Amino acid sequence: MQRKPLGRTGIDVPVVCLGTMTFGEQTSEAEGHAQMDYALEHGIDFFDAAEIYSVPPRPETTGSTERIIGTWFAARKNRDKVIMASKVAGRSPMTWLRPDGAQARLIPAQIDIAVEQSLKRLQTDYIDLYQMHWPDRRVQLFGGFGYKHYPDDFTAFEVILEALGKHVEKGNIRWIGVSNESPYGVMKFVHGAEKHGLPRIASIQNAYNLVNRVFERGLAEITMQEDISLLAYSPLGQGYLTGKYQNGGNPPGSRKQLFNRLQRYEGPGADTAIQSYIDLAASRGISGTELALRFCNSRAFMTSTIIGATTLEQLKEQLPAFDRGWDDELEKAVTELYATCPSPCP
């Protein structure tokens, strides 16, 4: 398994990261353990979780993913073999994450509670990479076009860094990162760290795939220039780029059938664009899954692609794509398709 540097941390991570957000909802504890066993056996020692997982977030399952990983660590006695990433929720109306029923915010007191709760569930005394799941600022997230300005108060960047820095000093977390962040937010965190001598973000976890290349318009240059690693989530467009939802498909047990929360990939132009990539894959004799994953892995600004699987069989299907290269003909074909409908699913 190829590895790349994680920001300026001094460690390398595999180009594949195991996403675990289905653990505790669609994926049982036993199945989750089997996926982690298989991943580690194949050189994937980088796992990603979050305090709100499993998905969709709800009080009954919050923290279930971390608990499943924690029981695996306890059973396998292999915590030192895994680079563990997790996340603290940003500004949100969710009131079940904190003991006092407060809405989630990236304020020092809530960060302290979130770190402690994650450590307990994971049955560990440290988290390698701790990420802000989304900003404390009110910004447009998870789909949509344009920009809307919200004049709300939000926690200052340096205050967030100071709160996280205390946990770095204690050894509870080793490095920090952001997720679902904008170019403005990334540079404010970078400048805040440099100005005040606070922990520097090592990574950014944003959506990136064939039908969502918004990352390239500003963030790609920033991350390359500033040594911040992209950990791309949703490389398969929440399953749409596999082709399973085309022509009205709605397989039993799929996220669309269970939760109907895939609107990010159902807007104007999405169906036509998705179909064009599936047709391209077929013309090359490969699956839509393989094309989508090979595309992500081929980007110069990509550090690790986060893949999630409901079943072990799906995980096994995805991994071979990372051993297969990219060529000029594929690049030309993808570029031409992209020009006809750029990023319909931001």
N, C-alpha and C positions, 0 to 999 in steps of 0.2 A: 504494500500500500504506500503510494507516494505521500510525502509529508511536506508541509510548508511552514514557514515561521508564523507564529501568532503575534502579530504586532511587533513590539519591541520587548516582549517578555523574555526572550532567550530560549523559548521552547518551540518545538515543532509539533504540529497537529496533523492528523491524516486529512486528505482532501475530501473525505467523507465523514460527516458527523451524524450520529444516530439521534434522530428526533424521537421523543418519547411521549408526545402529548396525547396519544390515544390510550396510554397505559392507565387502567382504572375505569375506562368507559367502554370503548370498543375492544380493547385488548386486556385480557385477564392478567392477574399476577403471574401465573405459570407461563403464559405466552410471552409476557414481557421479559421474564427471566430467560426464556429460551432465545429471544431476540438478542438480549445483551450477551449471552454466552456465544452466540453465533458471530455477532459483531466483533467481539474481542478476539475470537479465534481467527478472524480474517483481517486483523490489523487495525480495526476501528476502536480506538481507545478514547474516543471523544464523544461524550453524551451530553445532550441538551435537554433541560427541563425548565419548569417555571412554577412559582407558587400557585398560580391559578389553575394549573393543569390537574386533571384531564380536561379536554374540551368536549363540548362547549362548557364554559365556566359556569358553575352553579354551586350552591352551598354544600350539597351532598357529596360532591366529588372533588372539591378544592383540596389540593395537596395529595391526592391519591397517587399521582405519578411519582412524586418524590418518595412517598412511602414504599411504593413497589421497588424503586431503585434501592432504597434503604434496606429492605429485607434481602435484596440480592447481594448488596455489599456485606451484610451480616453473615449470610450463608456461605458466600464464596471467599470471604476474608481477603479481598483483593482491591480494597479501596486505593491502594498506592499504584495500581495498574491502570487507573482510569483518570482522564482529565475531565472533571465534572463541571458543567456549566449550568447555572440556573438564573432565575430572573425575579426581580421585585416588580410588582404592578405599579404603573404610573397612575396619574389622575383618573379616577373612575367612580361611578356611582355605586359600585359594588360595596356593600356594607358588611359582608360576611367574612372579609379577610382579616379584620382586626378585632381583638377581643372586646373593645368598647363599642363596636358597631359603627365606627366612623367610616366615612367614604375614603377610599384609598387615595393617598397622596404621597409624593416623594418628599417627605419631610423627615428630619432626623429620627424622631421618635418612632415613626412607622418603619423606617428602614431598619432600625435596631430590632424591632419585633419580627420583621420579615426574615432577617438573617437568622435569628435565633430559631424561629419556627422551621425554616428550611433545613438548618443543621440537624435539628431533632428528627425530622422526618427522614432525612437522608442517612441518619445514623453515622454521622461523620463529624469531625471537629474543624473541617475546612472545606470551602468551595473554591475550586480553581479559578473559575471565571464567573463573576457575578454581574449581571446585566440589568439595566433599567429597561423594562419590557416595552414601555412607551413613555413619552415625556410627561412632565408635570404641567407643562403648558397645554392649553387647549389648542390642538392642531387637527387638521383633517387627517384621519387615519383609515387604513384598511379599505382603500378604494375611493374613487371620486376624482373629479378634475377641478382645476382652478385653485384659487387661494382665498380664504376668508380670514380676516384678522379678528382675533379675540383679545380685547384689552384687559382680560382678567389678570389678577395677581397670580404669580407662580413662584415656586421656590427658586431662589437664585442658584445658578450653576455651581458657584463655589461652595455654597452651603451643602448641596448634594454631595459634591466631591469630598468635603470635609467629613461628612457623616460616613461615607464609604471608607474614607481614609483611616478612620479610627478602627474599623474592622480589619483593614489591611495591616495596620500596626499590631493588632492583637493576634493576627494570624488566622482569623476566621475566614477571610477571603484572600486570594493571592493577587488577582488582577480584576479589573473592572471593564465593562463594555456597555454599549448602548444598543437599542433595538428600535425599529420603526422611527428612526430619527432623520432629521433633515440636514442639509448642508450647514445651515445656520447653527443648529444645535450642536453638531459635531465640532465645528470650529470654536464655539463658545466653551465647550468642555476642554478642548485642546488648549486654548488660550488661558482658561481659568487654572488649569493644572500647571502650566508653565509660569504664570504670574505668581501663584501662591505656593508653589512647591508641593502640589497635591498629586494624588495618583492620576496617571494618564490613561485614557481609555485605550484598550488594546484592540478592540473589535467593534464592529457594527453588524447587527443581525437585521437585515431588511429583506423583503420579498424581492425575488429576482427570477425571471424565467422568460421564455420566448415571447410571451404576450404582456410582459411587464418589465420593460427595460428602463424605467424611470431613473434607476440608480446611475445609469451612464451619464446623465445630463449634468451632474454636478458632484455627486458623491464619489464617483469612480476616481476622478482626478485628485480629490482630497485624500482619499484613502491610500492612493499610490504615493502621493507626495509626503504624507504624514505617517506612513507605516502603520495604518490601521486596517486590520484584517476584515474582509467581508465574509460573513457566515450567512450564506443565502438560504432563506427558507422558502417553502412553496415552489420548488423547482418544477414540480409537475402541475402547477396551477390548481392546487387542491384536487388533483385527480383528473381535471379536464383534459390535460395534454396526453393522458393515456388513451383517450378516445372513448372511455366507458360511458360518458354522458352524451355522446353525440347521437343525433337522430332521436332525441327524446329518451335516451337511455337513463335508467334510474335503478341500478342494481340493488337488490335487497342487501341490507347491512352496510351500504355505503353512507358516507356523511350526508350526501344530498338527500337520500331516502330517509335517514334517521332524523336529521336536524334541519335540513333546508336552509343552510347558512352560507351558501356559496355565491352570493350575489356579486361578489367582486369579479367573478368570471362569467357573468351573465348579462353584461351591459351591451350597449350598441356596438356592433362590429366584432364582438367577442367570438360569436359562433363561427363566423366566416374565417376569421384569423386562425382560430384553433384548428378548424378543418383543414386549412391550407398547410399547416405544419404536420398534421396527421397524414395528409396526402403525400407530402414530401418524404416523410419517413417510409411510407409504403413503397414509394418509387425507388428507394434505396434498399428495400428488402429488410427494413428494421422496424421496430415498434416505435410508437410515439413516445413511450417511456424512455427508450434508449436515446432517441434524438434529443429529447429535452434535457436529459442528464449529461450527455456528452457536450451539448452546447454550454451548459453552466460550467462544467469542468474545464472547458477550453478557454475561458476568459482570463486575460492576464491579471485582472484585479481580483480574481476569485481565490480565496484561501481554502474554504471548506464548504461543501454543499450539504445542507442538512436534509437527510431523507427520513421520511416517516413511513411506517408500514403498520397496517392493522394486524397482519399475520406474518409469520416467519416466511411463508412462501413468497409474499410480496417483497420482503427484504431480499431474499435470494434472487428474485427476478431483477432487482435494481442494481445490485453490486457489480455485475459484469460490465456495465456501461462504462465504469471508471477505468477499465483496463483497455478500452478501445479509443482510438485517437479521433482527431478531427482533421478534415482536409479542406483544401481551397475550394473545391466544388460545393461542399456543404456550406461553407462560409458564404460563398457567392449566392447560393440559393436562399439561405436564411436572410441575408441582407436585402435581397430583392423583395422577399415577402414582407419583411419588416417595413420597407419603404411604402408599401401599399396601405398598411394599417399599423402605424407605430403605437405600441403600448396601449391597446384598448382596455386593459385590465390593471390600471395603476393601483 
